[in-house]
Amino acid sequence: MDIHPTAIVDPKAELADDVVVGPYAVIGPHVRIGSGTSIGSHTVIEGWTEIGANNRISSFVSIGFPPQDLKYKGSPTRLVIGNGNTIREYATIHRGTEHGGGETRIGHHNLIMAYVHVAHDCILHNRVIMANAAMLAGHVVIEDDAVIGGFVAIHQFSRIGTHAYIGAKAGIKKDIPPYMLATGYPAKLYGPNLVGLRRKGFSTEAIQGLKKAYRIIFRSGQTLSKAIEEVRREVGNVAEVETLLRFIDGTQRGITR
C-alpha cells in the first residue's frame, strides 16, 4: 500500500495491497477498499463502506457518512461502491437507512463530478454521469447510461430511466422515462434523447419506434392506458419501446410529461 504519512487509516480498515491513500485522508475502521483504488488528499471515508477495484476518488470527498434522515438512529447501514468509478472533488455519498433497505449502492464505471450529493438509499446503476453539483434526495434510482446535468435536483423516490438525459438546473419531481430528454423547472419532456441514442449506436428502428411511442404517449392527449394500447398496436416489437412501457407501468410517483 502507498499511504501518505499524514493520512489516518484505522488499523481495522481492510485495504488491498496496492491502494493509494493521499495526504490527510481519513479512513474509518469498517471500511473495505479494493485493488487499484486511489484516495485523494483530505478525503474522509467512514461507516460501513465497501469500495471496489480501480476507483479514482479525488480530494475532499466525503463517503459513508450517516444519512441525513431524522429517523436514522445509528445502526450499521451500508454504502457499497462498485468498480471503475470516478468520484470528483467535494462529492458526498451517504449510507442507507434502516427503513430504506439499509444500503446506498453505486454500480460500475460511473462519473460523479464535483460537489455532487448522493443521499441515503439511492441506487446508481452503471455508466451514469452526474455533472457538477447535481443532487439526489433519498431513495432515488438512476438506471444505466443516464446523464444528469449540472445543478439538477431530483426529488426523493424518483426514478431516472436508462439513457435518459436531464439538462442543467432541472427540477425533477416525477420519474423520467428511459431514452428521453428532460429539462426545466419543473422538468418537462422534450422527446427522445436523439443525439445520445445515435452516439450510442442505437438502430434506426429503435429510434423511430421511440419517437412514435413518445408522440402517442405524451403528445396525443389520450389517457395513459389508451396511449399504451395504441403503442403496442402501432409500433410493434421493438425492445427499447418495451423497456419504455415497462418503466411507465412500474411508476409510483408518476411520469414526467
C-alpha positions as CSV (number, residue, x, y, z in Angstrom):
1,M,0.0,0.0,0.0
2,D,1.0,3.6,-0.7
3,I,-0.3,5.5,2.3
4,H,0.9,9.1,2.8
5,P,2.4,9.5,6.3
6,T,-0.2,12.2,7.2
7,A,-3.1,10.0,6.4
8,I,-5.1,8.4,9.2
9,V,-6.1,4.8,8.4
10,D,-7.8,2.8,11.2
11,P,-5.9,-0.5,11.8
12,K,-9.2,-2.4,11.3
13,A,-9.8,-1.0,7.9
14,E,-9.2,-3.5,5.0
15,L,-7.3,-2.1,2.1
16,A,-5.9,-4.1,-0.8
17,D,-2.1,-4.1,-1.2
18,D,-2.0,-1.6,-4.0
19,V,-4.4,1.0,-2.7
20,V,-3.1,4.6,-2.7
21,V,-4.1,7.0,0.1
22,G,-3.2,10.7,-0.3
23,P,-2.2,13.3,2.3
24,Y,-4.5,13.9,5.3
25,A,-7.1,11.4,4.2
26,V,-9.1,9.7,6.9
27,I,-10.3,6.1,6.7
28,G,-12.5,4.5,9.4
29,P,-12.5,1.0,10.9
30,H,-15.4,-0.5,9.0
31,V,-14.1,0.5,5.5
32,R,-13.0,-2.0,2.8
33,I,-11.2,-0.8,-0.3
34,G,-10.4,-3.0,-3.3
35,S,-7.4,-3.3,-5.6
36,G,-6.2,-0.4,-7.7
37,T,-8.3,2.3,-6.0
38,S,-6.8,5.6,-5.1
39,I,-8.0,8.0,-2.4
40,G,-7.2,11.7,-2.8
41,S,-6.0,14.1,-0.1
42,H,-8.3,15.2,2.7
43,T,-11.0,12.7,1.7
44,V,-12.9,11.1,4.6
45,I,-14.3,7.6,4.3
46,E,-16.2,6.3,7.3
47,G,-19.1,4.0,8.3
48,W,-19.7,0.5,6.9
49,T,-18.4,1.3,3.4
50,E,-17.2,-1.1,0.8
51,I,-15.4,0.3,-2.3
52,G,-14.4,-2.0,-5.2
53,A,-11.5,-2.0,-7.5
54,N,-9.9,0.6,-9.7
55,N,-11.9,3.6,-8.4
56,R,-10.5,7.1,-8.6
57,I,-11.6,9.2,-5.6
58,S,-10.5,12.8,-5.6
59,S,-9.7,15.3,-2.8
60,F,-12.1,16.5,-0.2
61,V,-14.7,13.8,-0.9
62,S,-17.0,12.6,2.0
63,I,-18.1,9.0,1.7
64,G,-20.1,6.7,4.0
65,F,-21.3,9.4,6.4
66,P,-24.6,8.8,8.3
67,P,-27.8,9.6,6.3
68,Q,-29.3,13.0,6.7
69,D,-32.6,11.5,8.0
70,L,-34.1,12.3,11.4
71,K,-35.4,8.7,11.6
72,Y,-31.9,7.3,11.5
73,K,-30.7,6.0,14.9
74,G,-27.2,5.0,14.3
75,S,-27.5,1.4,13.0
76,P,-24.7,0.0,10.8
77,T,-26.3,0.7,7.4
78,R,-24.0,0.4,4.4
79,L,-22.6,2.1,1.3
80,V,-21.4,-0.2,-1.5
81,I,-19.4,1.3,-4.4
82,G,-18.5,-1.0,-7.3
83,N,-15.5,-0.9,-9.7
84,G,-14.0,1.7,-12.1
85,N,-15.9,4.8,-10.8
86,T,-14.6,8.3,-10.8
87,I,-15.7,10.5,-7.9
88,R,-14.5,14.1,-8.1
89,E,-13.8,16.8,-5.5
90,Y,-16.2,17.6,-2.7
91,A,-18.7,14.9,-3.6
92,T,-20.8,13.5,-0.8
93,I,-22.3,10.0,-0.7
94,H,-24.2,8.8,2.4
95,R,-25.1,5.4,3.7
96,G,-28.6,3.9,3.7
97,T,-31.3,4.0,6.4
98,E,-33.0,1.1,8.2
99,H,-36.4,1.8,6.7
100,G,-35.0,2.3,3.2
101,G,-33.4,-1.1,2.8
102,G,-30.2,-0.3,4.7
103,E,-27.9,0.3,1.7
104,T,-26.9,3.0,-0.7
105,R,-25.4,1.5,-3.8
106,I,-23.2,2.8,-6.6
107,G,-22.5,0.4,-9.6
108,H,-19.6,0.4,-12.0
109,H,-17.9,2.9,-14.3
110,N,-19.9,5.9,-13.1
111,L,-18.6,9.5,-13.3
112,I,-19.7,11.6,-10.3
113,M,-18.4,15.1,-10.7
114,A,-17.5,17.8,-8.2
115,Y,-20.0,18.8,-5.4
116,V,-22.5,16.0,-6.3
117,H,-24.6,14.8,-3.5
118,V,-25.9,11.2,-3.4
119,A,-28.3,10.8,-0.4
120,H,-29.3,7.7,1.6
121,D,-30.7,4.6,-0.1
122,C,-30.0,5.8,-3.6
123,I,-29.1,3.3,-6.3
124,L,-26.9,4.3,-9.3
125,H,-26.6,1.5,-11.8
126,N,-23.7,1.6,-14.3
127,R,-22.0,4.3,-16.6
128,V,-24.1,7.1,-15.1
129,I,-22.8,10.6,-15.5
130,M,-23.7,13.2,-12.8
131,A,-22.4,16.7,-13.7
132,N,-21.2,19.2,-11.1
133,A,-23.5,20.0,-8.1
134,A,-26.3,17.6,-9.2
135,M,-28.2,16.5,-6.1
136,L,-30.1,13.3,-5.3
137,A,-32.6,13.2,-2.4
138,G,-33.1,9.8,-0.7
139,H,-34.3,6.6,-2.4
140,V,-33.6,7.8,-6.0
141,V,-32.8,5.2,-8.6
142,I,-30.8,6.1,-11.7
143,E,-30.6,3.4,-14.4
144,D,-27.7,2.6,-16.8
145,D,-26.2,5.3,-19.0
146,A,-28.3,8.1,-17.8
147,V,-26.8,11.6,-17.8
148,I,-27.7,14.1,-15.1
149,G,-26.8,17.8,-15.9
150,G,-25.2,20.2,-13.5
151,F,-27.2,21.7,-10.6
152,V,-30.1,19.2,-11.3
153,A,-32.2,18.5,-8.2
154,I,-34.1,15.1,-8.0
155,H,-36.9,14.5,-5.6
156,Q,-36.8,11.5,-3.3
157,F,-38.2,8.2,-4.6
158,S,-37.9,9.4,-8.2
159,R,-36.5,7.1,-10.9
160,I,-34.4,8.1,-13.9
161,G,-34.6,5.6,-16.8
162,T,-31.8,4.2,-18.8
163,H,-30.2,6.5,-21.4
164,A,-32.3,9.4,-20.2
165,Y,-30.7,12.9,-20.4
166,I,-31.6,15.7,-17.9
167,G,-30.5,19.2,-18.8
168,A,-28.8,21.5,-16.4
169,K,-30.7,23.2,-13.5
170,A,-33.7,21.0,-13.9
171,G,-36.0,20.1,-11.1
172,I,-37.2,16.5,-11.1
173,K,-40.4,15.7,-9.2
174,K,-41.6,12.6,-11.0
175,D,-40.0,9.7,-12.9
176,I,-38.1,10.5,-16.1
177,P,-38.8,7.7,-18.7
178,P,-35.9,5.8,-20.4
179,Y,-34.3,7.3,-23.5
180,M,-36.0,10.7,-23.0
181,L,-34.7,14.2,-22.8
182,A,-35.9,16.4,-20.0
183,T,-35.2,19.8,-18.6
184,G,-36.7,22.8,-16.9
185,Y,-38.2,23.5,-13.5
186,P,-40.5,21.7,-13.1
187,A,-39.0,19.4,-15.7
188,K,-40.8,18.6,-18.9
189,L,-40.0,16.0,-21.6
190,Y,-38.7,17.1,-25.0
191,G,-38.8,13.9,-26.9
192,P,-36.3,11.0,-27.1
193,N,-32.6,11.8,-26.5
194,L,-31.8,11.5,-30.2
195,V,-28.2,12.8,-30.1
196,G,-27.3,10.4,-27.2
197,L,-29.0,7.4,-28.8
198,R,-27.2,7.9,-32.1
199,R,-23.9,8.3,-30.4
200,K,-24.5,5.1,-28.5
201,G,-25.3,3.2,-31.8
202,F,-29.0,2.6,-31.3
203,S,-30.6,1.3,-34.5
204,T,-32.8,3.4,-36.8
205,E,-35.7,1.0,-35.9
206,A,-35.2,1.7,-32.2
207,I,-35.0,5.5,-32.6
208,Q,-38.0,5.7,-34.9
209,G,-40.0,3.4,-32.6
210,L,-39.2,5.6,-29.6
211,K,-40.1,8.8,-31.5
212,K,-43.5,7.3,-32.4
213,A,-44.1,6.0,-28.9
214,Y,-43.3,9.4,-27.5
215,R,-45.8,11.2,-29.7
216,I,-48.5,8.7,-28.8
217,I,-47.9,8.5,-25.1
218,F,-47.0,12.1,-24.3
219,R,-48.5,14.3,-27.1
220,S,-51.7,12.7,-28.3
221,G,-53.9,13.8,-25.4
222,Q,-55.0,10.2,-24.7
223,T,-55.2,8.6,-21.3
224,L,-52.0,6.7,-20.4
225,S,-53.7,3.3,-20.7
226,K,-55.2,4.1,-24.1
227,A,-51.9,5.5,-25.4
228,I,-50.0,2.4,-24.3
229,E,-52.5,0.2,-26.0
230,E,-52.0,2.2,-29.2
231,V,-48.2,2.0,-28.9
232,R,-48.4,-1.8,-28.7
233,R,-50.6,-1.9,-31.8
234,E,-48.7,0.7,-33.9
235,V,-45.0,0.3,-33.0
236,G,-44.6,-3.4,-33.0
237,N,-42.0,-5.5,-31.2
238,V,-39.1,-3.0,-30.5
239,A,-37.1,-3.9,-27.4
240,E,-36.4,-0.2,-26.4
241,V,-40.1,0.6,-26.7
242,E,-40.9,-2.4,-24.5
243,T,-38.4,-1.1,-21.9
244,L,-40.1,2.3,-22.0
245,L,-43.5,0.7,-21.4
246,R,-42.3,-1.4,-18.6
247,F,-40.8,1.6,-16.9
248,I,-44.0,3.6,-17.2
249,D,-46.0,0.6,-15.8
250,G,-43.8,0.5,-12.8
251,T,-44.0,4.1,-11.8
252,Q,-45.0,5.1,-8.2
253,R,-44.5,8.9,-8.3
254,G,-45.9,9.4,-11.8
255,I,-44.2,10.1,-15.1
256,T,-42.9,13.5,-16.2
257,R,-44.6,14.7,-19.3
